[in-house]
Amino acid sequence: MPIQAQLIESQTGRCAYCNGSLVDQDIVWDHFEPFNYSYTNSRDNWVAACVKCNANKSDLILGSEGALEAFCLSMVKSHGSIAEGWPDGSTTAFRHLLGVSRG
């Protein structure tokens, strides 16, 4: 199975950052840890994201000081909430940040 299909399946068809549905949306394949910092294309560094979230995250390293707060603020500005679509209060990105397996 191609990596893109694996990511969509592991993320249950939802954006890694806002957890919104990726059905009928343009999907952006994003490096969770920006490539210009990590220089890795490993499968664990890729996530599927919606266009808004990918633009908001840009090259932020979410675990770095101040970056998560900046990202959350940009989420509120673009989505109206940092929890759009979060049925269980967690997304792929935040599970990754906390070191929790994709399941």
BELTARA-V872347 format. One record per residue. PSI is psi in radians with two decimals (* if undefined). OMEGA is omega in radians with two decimals (NA if undefined). BURIAL is I if it has 9 or more other ideal C-beta (glycine too) atoms within 8 Angstrom, else O. Layout:
psi->PSI omega->OMEGA burial->BURIAL
psi->PSI omega->OMEGA burial->BURIAL
//
This chain:
psi->2.30 omega->3.12 burial->O
psi->2.64 omega->-3.08 burial->O
psi->-0.65 omega->-3.14 burial->O
psi->-0.75 omega->3.12 burial->I
psi->-0.67 omega->3.10 burial->O
psi->-0.75 omega->3.14 burial->I
psi->-0.81 omega->3.14 burial->I
psi->-0.76 omega->3.12 burial->I
psi->-0.81 omega->-3.10 burial->I
psi->-0.45 omega->3.13 burial->I
psi->0.19 omega->-3.13 burial->I
psi->0.71 omega->3.06 burial->O
psi->0.39 omega->-3.07 burial->O
psi->2.69 omega->3.10 burial->I
psi->2.39 omega->-3.12 burial->I
psi->-0.40 omega->-3.04 burial->I
psi->-0.82 omega->-3.10 burial->I
psi->-0.19 omega->-3.13 burial->I
psi->0.20 omega->3.06 burial->I
psi->2.71 omega->-3.13 burial->I
psi->2.43 omega->3.07 burial->I
psi->0.04 omega->3.11 burial->I
psi->2.33 omega->3.13 burial->O
psi->0.50 omega->3.06 burial->O
psi->2.71 omega->2.97 burial->I
psi->2.35 omega->-3.13 burial->O
psi->2.35 omega->3.08 burial->I
psi->2.31 omega->3.11 burial->I
psi->1.95 omega->-2.97 burial->I
psi->2.50 omega->2.95 burial->I
psi->2.09 omega->3.11 burial->I
psi->-0.88 omega->2.98 burial->I
psi->2.03 omega->-3.03 burial->I
psi->2.36 omega->-3.09 burial->I
psi->-0.64 omega->-3.11 burial->I
psi->-0.13 omega->3.04 burial->O
psi->-0.72 omega->-3.03 burial->O
psi->-0.45 omega->-3.09 burial->O
psi->0.60 omega->3.11 burial->O
psi->2.41 omega->3.05 burial->O
psi->0.41 omega->-3.12 burial->O
psi->2.67 omega->-3.10 burial->O
psi->-0.62 omega->-3.11 burial->O
psi->-0.18 omega->3.14 burial->O
psi->0.02 omega->3.14 burial->I
psi->2.45 omega->2.99 burial->I
psi->2.73 omega->3.02 burial->I
psi->2.31 omega->-3.08 burial->I
psi->2.76 omega->3.01 burial->I
psi->2.83 omega->-3.07 burial->I
psi->-0.75 omega->-3.13 burial->I
psi->-0.81 omega->-3.10 burial->I
psi->-0.71 omega->3.11 burial->I
psi->-0.72 omega->3.12 burial->I
psi->-0.69 omega->3.14 burial->O
psi->-0.69 omega->-3.12 burial->I
psi->-0.70 omega->3.13 burial->I
psi->-2.16 omega->-3.12 burial->O
psi->0.47 omega->3.11 burial->O
psi->2.47 omega->2.94 burial->I
psi->1.83 omega->-2.97 burial->I
psi->-0.38 omega->3.12 burial->I
psi->-0.09 omega->-3.12 burial->O
psi->2.73 omega->-3.06 burial->O
psi->2.17 omega->3.08 burial->O
psi->-0.32 omega->-3.06 burial->O
psi->-0.74 omega->-3.12 burial->I
psi->-0.73 omega->3.11 burial->I
psi->-0.74 omega->3.12 burial->O
psi->-0.72 omega->3.13 burial->I
psi->-0.77 omega->3.12 burial->I
psi->-0.71 omega->3.10 burial->I
psi->-0.74 omega->3.12 burial->O
psi->-0.56 omega->3.08 burial->I
psi->-0.76 omega->3.12 burial->I
psi->-0.74 omega->-3.12 burial->I
psi->-0.68 omega->-3.07 burial->O
psi->-0.59 omega->-3.08 burial->I
psi->-0.26 omega->-3.07 burial->I
psi->-0.09 omega->-3.09 burial->O
psi->2.72 omega->2.98 burial->O
psi->-0.02 omega->-3.06 burial->O
psi->0.39 omega->3.12 burial->O
psi->2.11 omega->3.07 burial->I
psi->0.17 omega->-3.09 burial->I
psi->1.57 omega->-3.12 burial->I
psi->-0.56 omega->-3.10 burial->O
psi->0.17 omega->3.09 burial->O
psi->0.18 omega->3.12 burial->O
psi->2.60 omega->3.07 burial->O
psi->2.96 omega->3.11 burial->I
psi->-0.78 omega->-3.09 burial->I
psi->-0.78 omega->-3.09 burial->I
psi->-0.54 omega->3.02 burial->O
psi->-0.71 omega->3.11 burial->I
psi->-0.79 omega->-3.14 burial->I
psi->-0.64 omega->-3.13 burial->I
psi->-0.06 omega->3.11 burial->O
psi->0.41 omega->3.14 burial->O
psi->2.38 omega->-3.11 burial->O
psi->2.68 omega->3.08 burial->O
psi->-0.27 omega->3.12 burial->O
psi->* omega->NA burial->O
//
